Amino acid sequence: MSASERIYDLLSQVNSDGRNFPATIFYNEGWLLRLVLDWFFRQKAIGHKLSFAPNANWFSEALLGSQFLSRGRWDALAEGFTHADGVIGHFSIGRGALANVSLAEAASQFIVAEAKLFSPLSSGVTNARYFNQAARNVACIAYALHQAELEPSRFSSLAFYVLAPREQIEDKQLFAEFTSKPSIREKVSLRVTAYQGSPQAEKHLRWQREWFEPTLERAEIACLAWEDVIEFIRAEDDPFGSDLSKFYKDCCKFNRVQEPDLRAST
């Protein structure tokens, strides 16, 4: 048996009592998103927010550059690359182990997707605790456009989507405040203002004015319920959609907070 065959064999046991590692290694939002993006890529379905433009591709765990990457040891406000759960569009990925995204010269689609089950968006970065995950991703989209010198107006599909269970989106309103454009604008403005008086201040202000604001205006920022996405897939491809629905239910089952009942041992 080859190493890859053994990996498959181990994964096939993950939903059984004989498993050798937690079920969440397999049943998680990362694999759920990959299955969804792969289906939209293969089927070329139209009429959905995740529909692929002609010649578009997808990538999971991509690295997005930032306007606020470190420019030297003096830059105490700097941050690192942002890990995107998924990206759709016209881009290239760094070679080898690198996963940095560079937009294509003729790009017309760029979507960044964040996959969630029962966790919130992260609240900030080390040097800016208020710079939450939504604001950071939208800022990274603007930076990618800036680096490629592609005006936001040329994009027919430009977006940041949070995919999460309907109960987290609608019932608990877990993401509404973070994904509102006024909130994102405020957080990015705070991030830029923090550099006031530094050598990078003017550069950041110019980026905010010429790239971030037009990107925020053009981009769609929304939450998509896993249930709605899977229902769309089922309507187009019932066998796969039904199997995906079962996978999603297992993801939900294994990713809810579960702790041993300590009373059983007392």
Protein Blocks (a to p, Z undefined) as FASTA:
>chain_A
ZZklmmmmmmmmmmcfkbcbdfklmmcfklmmmmmmmmmmmnopghiakbccehiacdeh
iacddfkbcfbjklmmbccddddfbacdjddddehjbfcdcddfklcbdcdddddfkbcc
dfbdfklmklcfklmmmmmmmmmmmmnopafklpmbdcddddddfklmmmnommmmmmpm
klmmmmmmmmmmmmgoiaklmmmmmmmmmmmmmmmmmpccddddfklmmmmmmmmommlm
mmmmmmmmmmmmmmpccdddfklmZZ
